Amino acid sequence: MANLLESETTIAIVLGASDWTRAGLGRAKSFHKSAAYFHRYLYGQRPYGLALHPDLVLSLFDDGAPAASQLEHIKDFVRDIVLDRKASQYPIADILIYYIGHGTCDDGGTLHLMVRHTVNGIEAQSSISTPDLARVLKVSAPQQRRVCIFDCCFSEAALDAFGAMGPLDETVTKIGALNLVADSPNPQRGTMLFCSSSRSSSSIGLPDAERTLFTGALLQVLQQGKDFNNPMLSFFDLKDEVYEVMLRQHTGSAVPRPALHQPNQQDGDLTRLPAFPNVREMTKPVAETPVNQLVEGRLPEEVRAAADPRRQEEELAAAELQRQEEERAAAELRRHVEERALAESIRQEKQALAELQLLKQKRTAADNQRREEQLAKAEAIRREVERAEAKFQRLEDERAAAEAQRLEAEQAAAEVQRLEGTQAAAEIKRNTDVRKGEHRIALIKKSLLVVLVPVIVLGFPFAVDYITSKFSTIKPVATDNLSTFFSSVGSP
């Protein structure tokens, strides 16, 4: 049987997210770091990784695209590589799906894998449903083995989606198989699921952990290996070992037991195929290997002759492993140095930002204080102006009132003067009239005297002629009056 997950014939796709702000769940750095560590294992040299070529790895972790767009991207990516490799020396044999994130089940029990674009309230509709993911894999890689690792709550519920094909899926698979592998040998087929929890339990982990509980345990087993005489590990070998590490790392609530399933085993049991390098076995010292021990029934010369080529091969392998380990250690050292430099740079940048923020706060406080002082000064000036205006208005009102009183007094004085002038004129006229009357009376008296004396002395007829001639110079009125008087006197 061919091994699973060979470097040249495996496509790996990493899905999930560490930021579910749109879904109302916040962020989790352990998910982000778990994805980063798993990426490092995919690219790492054997036996410390799978040594996959970057062109065969698609990372959609923390991708901001909607779920439908991510599924389309997966379909195009897998289909293009499968078609491109179908006639090559290394046709694609395995598709590895690794999901790290939150899983949620709808009312029908269907598992949905939440992505960064998942929206609160419509989680199922805005996440990757496992039936859709299974259908995409069946269409784009119908003849390849599909290995799915789900690190999320209720992950075993994915078995319902990958466990059976309907009539439509069978038809699509047959058509795809004719198009994709018509001229190539038929590889083993099948689907295998490695789930972090059962369909009814949540995956757990410490709040501030470096990695998620399941992925952290899996990577620890893969990087440290297992102590048994086999250079490769199968998923069956991993399952219980991963659970033991999970139990040691988490002593709190009940730890969910990982589940391993292969829905259809008619083409063979994929769970027991060699898949991962066993680091502990592949890095054992040469002295501990069986080829250095005497074989019963052989002479020492025969043993040495048989052991020398094997020893040379093992020494070369050990030297290569040591070289790779030294390279890995050097790369790890460089990474640590770069991380420290980056951390120092980030710290300095944060410190500079903090100082800048402090300066901004001080400047803002000074500006606010200066603005408040200016406002207070402006308010004081405004109040002073208002008091001056009020005082001026009061003086203006007093001046207007005084002016009104003065005008009223002048008018009263003018009226009094007018009334006094009118009374004086009336008095003058009255006095004039009195004098005129007195003068007229005196004149009349004189006229009577002039008239009566001649009448008495000369008699009436001669008195008339005398008086007429004597007083010819008398005013006509007086003459008329005298004529009238004499006429009345002389009449019998």
C-alpha positions as CSV (number, residue, x, y, z in Angstrom):
1,M,0.0,0.0,0.0
2,A,1.2,3.5,-0.8
3,N,1.6,5.8,2.2
4,L,-0.8,8.6,2.9
5,L,0.3,12.2,2.6
6,E,3.4,11.8,0.5
7,S,5.3,15.1,-0.1
8,E,4.9,15.1,-3.9
9,T,1.3,13.8,-4.2
10,T,-0.6,15.6,-1.4
11,I,-2.6,18.8,-1.6
12,A,-3.2,20.5,1.8
13,I,-5.9,23.1,2.5
14,V,-6.1,24.9,5.8
15,L,-9.4,26.5,6.8
16,G,-10.8,28.3,9.8
17,A,-10.4,31.6,11.6
18,S,-9.2,33.2,14.8
19,D,-11.4,36.3,14.5
20,W,-15.2,36.0,14.7
21,T,-16.0,39.7,15.4
22,R,-18.8,39.7,12.9
23,A,-20.3,36.6,14.6
24,G,-20.1,38.3,18.0
25,L,-17.4,35.8,19.4
26,G,-14.3,38.0,19.4
27,R,-10.8,36.8,18.7
28,A,-8.7,33.9,19.9
29,K,-4.9,33.9,19.5
30,S,-4.6,30.2,20.2
31,F,-6.4,29.4,17.0
32,H,-4.1,31.7,15.0
33,K,-1.0,30.2,16.5
34,S,-2.3,26.7,16.0
35,A,-2.8,27.4,12.3
36,A,0.7,28.9,12.1
37,Y,2.3,25.9,13.8
38,F,0.4,23.5,11.5
39,H,1.6,25.4,8.4
40,R,5.1,25.1,9.7
41,Y,4.7,21.3,10.0
42,L,3.3,21.1,6.5
43,Y,6.4,22.8,5.1
44,G,9.0,21.3,7.5
45,Q,11.5,18.7,6.3
46,R,10.9,15.1,7.2
47,P,10.8,13.6,9.8
48,Y,9.9,17.0,11.4
49,G,7.2,17.8,8.8
50,L,5.5,16.6,5.7
51,A,7.9,18.6,3.4
52,L,5.0,19.8,1.1
53,H,5.8,22.2,-1.7
54,P,4.2,25.6,-1.2
55,D,2.4,25.3,-4.5
56,L,0.4,22.4,-3.1
57,V,-0.8,24.2,0.0
58,L,-3.8,26.6,0.1
59,S,-4.3,28.6,3.2
60,L,-7.7,30.2,3.7
61,F,-7.3,30.6,7.4
62,D,-8.6,34.0,8.5
63,D,-9.6,34.7,4.9
64,G,-12.2,37.5,4.8
65,A,-14.1,36.1,1.8
66,P,-17.6,34.7,2.3
67,A,-18.0,30.9,2.7
68,A,-19.3,30.4,-0.9
69,S,-16.2,32.2,-2.3
70,Q,-13.9,30.0,-0.3
71,L,-15.6,26.9,-1.5
72,E,-15.2,28.0,-5.1
73,H,-11.5,28.8,-4.4
74,I,-11.0,25.3,-3.0
75,K,-12.7,23.7,-6.0
76,D,-10.6,25.6,-8.6
77,F,-7.4,25.1,-6.7
78,V,-7.8,21.4,-6.3
79,R,-9.2,20.7,-9.8
80,D,-6.4,22.7,-11.5
81,I,-3.6,20.9,-9.7
82,V,-5.3,17.5,-10.2
83,L,-5.7,18.1,-13.9
84,D,-2.1,19.5,-14.2
85,R,-0.6,16.4,-12.4
86,K,-2.7,13.6,-13.9
87,A,-0.2,12.7,-16.5
88,S,2.9,13.6,-14.5
89,Q,5.3,11.4,-12.5
90,Y,3.6,12.5,-9.3
91,P,-0.2,12.5,-9.8
92,I,-2.2,13.8,-6.9
93,A,-3.3,11.0,-4.6
94,D,-4.4,12.7,-1.3
95,I,-6.3,15.8,-0.4
96,L,-5.7,17.0,3.2
97,I,-8.3,19.3,4.8
98,Y,-7.4,20.8,8.2
99,Y,-10.0,23.1,9.9
100,I,-9.3,25.1,13.1
101,G,-12.1,27.2,14.4
102,H,-15.7,27.1,15.8
103,G,-18.2,24.6,14.7
104,T,-22.0,25.0,15.0
105,C,-24.9,22.6,14.2
106,D,-28.2,23.6,12.9
107,D,-31.6,22.2,13.9
108,G,-31.0,19.2,11.6
109,G,-27.7,18.4,13.1
110,T,-25.6,19.5,10.1
111,L,-22.2,20.8,11.0
112,H,-21.2,24.3,9.8
113,L,-17.6,25.5,9.9
114,M,-17.5,29.2,10.9
115,V,-15.2,31.5,9.0
116,R,-14.1,35.1,9.5
117,H,-17.0,36.3,7.4
118,T,-19.6,34.4,9.5
119,V,-22.4,36.8,10.6
120,N,-24.1,36.8,14.0
121,G,-27.7,35.5,13.7
122,I,-27.2,33.7,10.4
123,E,-24.2,31.5,11.4
124,A,-25.3,28.5,9.4
125,Q,-26.0,30.5,6.2
126,S,-22.7,32.4,6.4
127,S,-20.4,29.4,7.3
128,I,-19.0,26.5,5.3
129,S,-21.5,23.6,5.6
130,T,-19.8,20.2,5.7
131,P,-22.2,18.8,3.0
132,D,-21.1,21.6,0.7
133,L,-17.4,21.0,1.5
134,A,-17.8,17.2,0.9
135,R,-19.5,17.9,-2.5
136,V,-16.8,20.3,-3.6
137,L,-14.1,17.7,-2.8
138,K,-16.0,14.9,-4.6
139,V,-16.4,17.1,-7.7
140,S,-12.9,18.4,-7.8
141,A,-11.0,15.3,-6.7
142,P,-13.3,12.3,-7.3
143,Q,-10.6,9.6,-7.4
144,Q,-8.3,11.0,-4.7
145,R,-8.2,10.0,-1.0
146,R,-9.7,12.7,1.2
147,V,-8.3,13.2,4.7
148,C,-10.2,15.7,6.8
149,I,-9.1,16.8,10.3
150,F,-11.6,19.0,12.1
151,D,-10.5,20.8,15.3
152,C,-13.8,22.4,16.4
153,C,-16.9,21.7,18.5
154,F,-19.2,18.9,17.5
155,S,-16.7,18.0,14.8
156,E,-17.9,14.3,14.6
157,A,-21.1,15.6,13.1
158,A,-19.2,16.0,9.8
159,L,-19.5,12.2,9.4
160,D,-23.1,12.7,8.2
161,A,-21.9,14.8,5.3
162,F,-18.9,12.7,4.3
163,G,-20.4,9.3,5.2
164,A,-22.6,8.7,2.2
165,M,-23.1,9.8,-1.4
166,G,-26.5,10.4,-2.9
167,P,-27.4,9.5,-6.5
168,L,-26.4,13.0,-7.7
169,D,-23.0,12.8,-6.0
170,E,-22.3,9.4,-7.5
171,T,-23.1,10.7,-11.0
172,V,-20.9,13.8,-10.6
173,T,-18.1,11.6,-9.3
174,K,-18.2,9.2,-12.2
175,I,-18.2,12.1,-14.7
176,G,-15.3,13.8,-12.9
177,A,-13.4,10.5,-12.8
178,L,-13.6,10.1,-16.5
179,N,-12.3,13.6,-17.1
180,L,-9.5,13.6,-14.5
181,V,-7.9,10.2,-14.5
182,A,-8.8,8.5,-17.7
183,D,-5.2,7.5,-18.5
184,S,-3.8,7.1,-15.0
185,P,-3.7,4.2,-12.6
186,N,-6.7,4.1,-10.3
187,P,-5.3,5.1,-6.8
188,Q,-6.9,4.0,-3.6
189,R,-10.1,6.0,-2.8
190,G,-11.8,6.8,0.4
191,T,-12.6,9.4,3.0
192,M,-11.2,9.6,6.5
193,L,-12.2,12.0,9.3
194,F,-10.2,12.8,12.4
195,C,-12.3,14.8,14.7
196,S,-11.4,16.6,17.9
197,S,-14.7,15.9,19.7
198,S,-17.9,13.9,19.4
199,R,-21.0,15.2,17.7
200,S,-22.5,16.1,21.1
201,S,-19.5,17.7,22.9
202,S,-17.5,20.9,22.6
203,S,-13.8,21.1,22.1
204,I,-12.1,22.7,25.1
205,G,-8.9,24.4,25.9
206,L,-7.2,26.8,28.3
207,P,-8.2,30.5,27.7
208,D,-4.6,31.7,27.3
209,A,-3.1,28.6,25.8
210,E,-0.4,28.8,23.1
211,R,-2.4,26.4,20.9
212,T,-5.8,24.7,20.9
213,L,-5.9,21.5,23.0
214,F,-6.4,19.1,20.1
215,T,-4.0,20.7,17.6
216,G,-1.4,21.3,20.3
217,A,-1.5,17.6,21.3
218,L,-1.5,16.4,17.7
219,L,1.6,18.5,16.8
220,Q,3.3,17.4,20.0
221,V,2.9,13.8,19.0
222,L,4.0,14.4,15.5
223,Q,7.1,16.4,16.5
224,Q,8.2,14.1,19.3
225,G,7.1,10.8,17.8
226,K,5.9,7.6,19.5
227,D,8.0,5.0,21.2
228,F,7.4,1.8,19.1
229,N,9.3,0.1,16.4
230,N,7.9,1.8,13.3
231,P,9.3,4.7,11.3
232,M,5.8,5.9,10.2
233,L,2.7,6.7,12.2
234,S,-0.9,6.0,11.0
235,F,-4.0,7.9,12.1
236,F,-4.9,4.8,14.2
237,D,-1.5,5.2,16.0
238,L,-2.1,8.9,16.6
239,K,-5.7,8.8,18.0
240,D,-5.0,7.3,21.4
241,E,-1.6,9.0,21.8
242,V,-3.2,12.4,21.0
243,Y,-5.9,11.7,23.6
244,E,-3.3,10.8,26.3
245,V,-1.5,14.1,25.6
246,M,-4.8,16.0,25.9
247,L,-5.5,14.4,29.2
248,R,-2.0,15.3,30.5
249,Q,-2.3,18.9,29.3
250,H,-5.8,19.6,30.6
251,T,-6.8,18.5,34.1
252,G,-10.0,20.5,34.4
253,S,-13.4,19.4,33.0
254,A,-13.9,16.2,31.0
255,V,-11.7,16.1,27.9
256,P,-13.5,15.1,24.7
257,R,-12.1,11.9,23.1
258,P,-11.0,12.4,19.5
259,A,-13.0,10.4,17.0
260,L,-11.5,8.6,13.9
261,H,-13.9,7.4,11.1
262,Q,-13.7,6.0,7.6
263,P,-17.2,5.8,6.3
264,N,-16.5,3.4,3.5
265,Q,-13.7,0.9,3.7
266,Q,-14.5,-1.2,0.6
267,D,-11.1,-0.1,-0.9
268,G,-9.1,-0.6,2.2
269,D,-8.6,0.8,5.7
270,L,-7.0,4.2,5.4
271,T,-6.8,4.7,9.2
272,R,-3.9,2.2,9.4
273,L,-1.9,3.4,6.4
274,P,1.5,5.0,7.2
275,A,1.0,8.8,7.1
276,F,3.4,10.7,9.3
277,P,7.1,10.3,10.0
278,N,7.8,8.9,13.5
279,V,10.4,11.3,14.7
280,R,11.4,9.2,17.7
281,E,12.1,6.1,15.7
282,M,13.7,7.8,12.7
283,T,16.2,9.7,14.9
284,K,17.3,6.8,17.1
285,P,21.1,6.4,17.5
286,V,22.6,3.7,15.3
287,A,23.8,1.7,18.3
288,E,20.2,1.1,19.3
289,T,19.1,-0.4,16.0
290,P,18.7,-4.2,15.5
291,V,21.3,-4.3,12.7
292,N,24.1,-3.8,15.2
293,Q,23.1,-6.8,17.2
294,L,24.4,-10.3,16.6
295,V,22.0,-12.5,14.7
296,E,21.5,-15.9,16.1
297,G,23.1,-18.6,13.9
298,R,25.5,-16.3,12.1
299,L,29.2,-16.0,12.3
300,P,30.7,-12.7,13.4
301,E,32.2,-12.2,10.0
302,E,28.9,-12.7,8.3
303,V,27.2,-10.4,10.7
304,R,29.7,-7.7,10.1
305,A,29.5,-8.2,6.3
306,A,25.7,-8.0,6.4
307,A,25.7,-5.1,8.9
308,D,28.3,-2.9,7.2
309,P,26.2,-1.7,4.2
310,R,23.2,-1.2,6.5
311,R,25.4,0.6,9.0
312,Q,26.7,2.9,6.3
313,E,23.2,3.6,5.1
314,E,22.1,4.3,8.6
315,E,25.1,6.4,9.3
316,L,24.4,8.4,6.2
317,A,20.7,8.7,7.2
318,A,21.7,9.7,10.7
319,A,24.1,12.3,9.3
320,E,21.4,13.6,7.0
321,L,19.0,13.7,9.9
322,Q,21.6,15.5,12.0
323,R,22.2,18.0,9.2
324,Q,18.6,18.5,8.9
325,E,18.3,18.9,12.6
326,E,21.1,21.4,12.6
327,E,19.5,23.3,9.8
328,R,16.2,23.2,11.7
329,A,17.9,24.4,14.8
330,A,19.7,27.1,12.9
331,A,16.4,28.1,11.3
332,E,14.7,28.0,14.7
333,L,17.5,30.1,16.1
334,R,17.1,32.6,13.3
335,R,13.4,32.6,13.8
336,H,13.8,33.2,17.5
337,V,16.3,36.0,16.8
338,E,13.9,37.5,14.2
339,E,11.0,37.1,16.6
340,R,12.9,38.8,19.4
341,A,14.0,41.6,17.0
342,L,10.4,41.9,15.8
343,A,9.2,41.8,19.4
344,E,11.7,44.5,20.3
345,S,10.7,46.5,17.3
346,I,7.1,46.2,18.2
347,R,7.8,47.1,21.8
348,Q,9.8,50.2,20.7
349,E,7.0,51.1,18.3
350,K,4.4,50.6,21.0
351,Q,6.5,52.7,23.4
352,A,6.9,55.4,20.8
353,L,3.2,55.2,20.1
354,A,2.5,55.4,23.8
355,E,4.8,58.4,24.2
356,L,3.2,60.0,21.2
357,Q,-0.2,59.3,22.6
358,L,0.9,60.8,26.0
359,L,2.1,63.9,24.2
360,K,-1.1,64.1,22.3
361,Q,-3.0,63.7,25.5
362,K,-0.9,66.4,27.2
363,R,-1.3,68.7,24.2
364,T,-5.0,68.0,24.1
365,A,-5.2,68.8,27.8
366,A,-3.2,72.0,27.4
367,D,-5.4,73.0,24.4
368,N,-8.5,72.3,26.4
369,Q,-7.2,74.3,29.4
370,R,-6.2,77.2,27.1
371,R,-9.5,77.0,25.4
372,E,-11.3,77.0,28.8
373,E,-9.3,80.0,29.9
374,Q,-10.0,81.8,26.7
375,L,-13.7,80.9,27.1
376,A,-13.6,82.1,30.7
377,K,-11.9,85.4,29.6
378,A,-14.3,85.9,26.8
379,E,-17.2,85.2,29.2
380,A,-15.8,87.8,31.6
381,I,-15.4,90.3,28.8
382,R,-18.9,89.6,27.6
383,R,-20.3,90.1,31.1
384,E,-18.3,93.3,31.5
385,V,-19.6,94.6,28.1
386,E,-23.1,93.6,29.2
387,R,-22.7,95.5,32.5
388,A,-21.3,98.6,30.5
389,E,-24.2,98.4,28.1
390,A,-26.7,98.1,30.9
391,K,-25.1,101.1,32.7
392,F,-25.1,103.1,29.4
393,Q,-28.7,102.1,28.8
394,R,-29.6,103.2,32.3
395,L,-27.9,106.5,31.9
396,E,-29.6,106.9,28.5
397,D,-32.9,106.1,30.0
398,E,-32.2,108.7,32.8
399,R,-31.2,111.3,30.2
400,A,-34.3,110.6,28.2
401,A,-36.4,110.8,31.3
402,A,-34.7,114.1,32.3
403,E,-35.2,115.4,28.7
404,A,-38.8,114.4,28.8
405,Q,-39.2,116.2,32.1
406,R,-37.5,119.3,30.7
407,L,-39.7,119.4,27.7
408,E,-42.7,118.9,29.8
409,A,-41.6,121.7,32.1
410,E,-40.9,124.0,29.1
411,Q,-44.3,123.1,27.6
412,A,-46.0,123.8,31.0
413,A,-44.1,127.1,31.2
414,A,-45.0,128.0,27.6
415,E,-48.6,127.2,28.4
416,V,-48.5,129.2,31.5
417,Q,-46.9,132.1,29.6
418,R,-49.4,131.7,26.9
419,L,-52.2,131.7,29.4
420,E,-50.7,134.7,31.2
421,G,-50.3,136.5,27.8
422,T,-53.9,135.8,27.0
423,Q,-55.1,137.0,30.4
424,A,-53.0,140.2,30.1
425,A,-54.4,140.9,26.6
426,A,-57.9,140.3,27.8
427,E,-57.2,142.6,30.8
428,I,-55.7,145.3,28.4
429,K,-58.7,145.0,26.2
430,R,-61.0,145.1,29.1
431,N,-59.2,148.2,30.4
432,T,-59.3,149.7,27.0
433,D,-63.0,149.1,26.7
434,V,-63.5,150.5,30.1
435,R,-61.6,153.7,29.2
436,K,-63.5,153.9,26.0
437,G,-66.7,153.6,27.8
438,E,-65.7,156.2,30.4
439,H,-64.5,158.5,27.6
440,R,-67.9,158.0,25.8
441,I,-69.7,158.7,29.0
442,A,-67.7,161.8,29.6
443,L,-68.3,162.9,26.0
444,I,-72.0,162.3,26.4
445,K,-72.0,164.2,29.7
446,K,-70.2,167.1,28.0
447,S,-72.6,166.9,25.1
448,L,-75.5,167.0,27.5
449,L,-74.0,169.9,29.3
450,V,-73.5,171.8,26.0
451,V,-77.0,171.0,25.0
452,L,-78.8,171.6,28.2
453,V,-77.3,175.0,28.9
454,P,-78.5,176.7,25.7
455,V,-81.8,175.0,26.0
456,I,-82.2,176.4,29.4
457,V,-80.9,179.8,28.5
458,L,-82.1,180.4,24.9
459,G,-85.0,178.1,24.6
460,F,-85.3,175.0,22.6
461,P,-85.6,176.3,19.0
462,F,-82.7,178.6,19.2
463,A,-80.7,176.1,21.1
464,V,-80.9,173.6,18.3
465,D,-79.4,175.9,15.7
466,Y,-76.8,177.1,18.1
467,I,-75.8,173.7,19.1
468,T,-75.7,172.5,15.4
469,S,-73.5,175.3,14.4
470,K,-71.5,175.2,17.5
471,F,-70.7,171.6,17.3
472,S,-70.4,171.0,13.6
473,T,-67.0,169.5,14.3
474,I,-68.5,166.8,16.5
475,K,-68.2,163.3,15.1
476,P,-71.1,162.1,13.0
477,V,-72.1,159.6,15.6
478,A,-72.2,162.1,18.3
479,T,-74.1,164.4,15.9
480,D,-76.5,161.7,15.1
481,N,-76.9,160.9,18.7
482,L,-77.6,164.6,19.5
483,S,-80.0,164.9,16.6
484,T,-81.8,161.9,17.8
485,F,-81.7,163.2,21.3
486,F,-83.0,166.6,20.3
487,S,-85.6,165.2,18.1
488,S,-86.8,163.1,21.0
489,V,-86.6,166.1,23.3
490,G,-88.3,168.6,20.9
491,S,-91.1,166.4,19.9
492,P,-94.4,167.4,21.6
